[in-house]
Amino acid sequence: MYLTSEKKKEFFKQYGKGDTDTGTAEGQIALFTFRIAHLTEHLKNNKKDFNTQRSLIKLVGKRRRQLDYLKATDIERYRAIVKELGLRR
């Protein structure tokens, strides 16, 4: 599997407050970004996999809502995570 529990802990440790704090918006956004990149690569090879395509669209929406929440509550944290992950918006 591409996403193990150790990999998740690494994301939350790097982007969140700690490896056990899975609720921070930054950690969730980083995890969603990793999953989006993985599904995008999968869809490049499997163009007719519509279930994965739907999952990708849902993940992008979840990440967008998290980013909107972060932007509304703390603009500096929003700018930092966008810059760190290399997101366009």
Long-range contacts (C-beta under 8 A, 24 or more apart in sequence): 2-38, 3-34, 3-35, 3-38, 7-34, 15-81, 15-84, 25-66, 25-69, 25-70, 25-77, 25-81, 26-70, 26-77, 26-80, 26-81, 28-66, 29-63, 29-66, 29-67, 29-70, 29-81, 29-85, 30-81, 30-85, 32-59, 32-62, 32-63, 32-66, 33-63, 33-85, 33-87, 35-59, 36-60, 36-63
